[in-house]
Amino acid sequence: MKLSQTIQWFPGHMAKARREATERIQMVDVVIELVDARIPESSRNPIVQEIIGQKPSVIVLNKMDLANPQDTKRWIQTYQEQGMHAIAIDAQHNKGLNALKKLLQDIMKPVHEEQRKKGVKPRDIRLMILGIPNVGKSTLINRFVGKNQAITGNKPGVTKAQRWLKVGQQFSLLDTPGILWPKFEDPDVGKKLAITGAIKDQLLHMDDLALYLLDRLVDANPEALKRYNISQNDIDALSTVDLLLLITEKMGLREDYDEASFRIIHDFRSHRLGSLTLDPPYESVSYEG
Ligand code: GDP
């Protein structure tokens, strides 16, 4: 298991994470707030904007390969309408990284122009990555930096000095990302975080998670259920609970609903149930009247 997934967020840890992130932010020009494109809102730290303050930042929806492309577009639009810089990438497969670099340069353009007017030659753009566990921070750092600069792990008990890693000619990146805590209060957010693997499954009931996921699949991508020999007629006739019972039976698992649920969640995480966004973009938009 990855270390980041075993973090217990006690209040002391949260205060420390906040302090460290706030300190590091002083050292950079632009903050990259990394989220999971399948759950852009649910994977945002609740007070990230407070932590970032006035510093220029961009919200980067990573794992776009796993999310519904239309929903991702709408999320980006929503964030842009809120006055934020937003872009989607797939760090795993190196997609969208050049567009991200271009956006970072655009963000710094006005500052650089001011500097040039004053006769100051702009230096490289300093970056840090900030986000909750499992959104792909280490993956992005590795992709940005390439194979030539090995990233060494922190030895237990030894505080490592921050290092600046070169990203091409134009950027420097802090080698340690800022790790923030996820949202805990809303039970639905907890389910989405568990389904995507951001928090430990053991904290929640597998069948609860599977029912939640099935509900979303029935709405957004019923085709995916063909994998379990579920027809559109079944979907139309059965409740989500009955669907889970039928899938369990079709898997030959008798009444082992937990195992069937585990397999469904695993299939989703392994991208075998299609590209699906669990935070539907329209939910965040408030309509008047
Ligand atoms: P961190 O905890 O934020 O540093 O997250 P990691 O970089 O360790 O990534 C968590 C998991 O997500 C790993 O299994 C990565 O391989 C995977 N991952 C990261 N970025 C992407 C992406 O863009 N697409 C997909 N499909 N998987 C990704």
Boltz pocket constraint, residues with backbone or C-beta under 6 A from the ligand:
constraints:
  - pocket:
      binder: B
      contacts: [[A, 4], [A, 62], [A, 63], [A, 64], [A, 65], [A, 66], [A, 89], [A, 90], [A, 91], [A, 92], [A, 93], [A, 131], [A, 132], [A, 133], [A, 134], [A, 135], [A, 136], [A, 137], [A, 138], [A, 139], [A, 140]]
      max_distance: 6.0
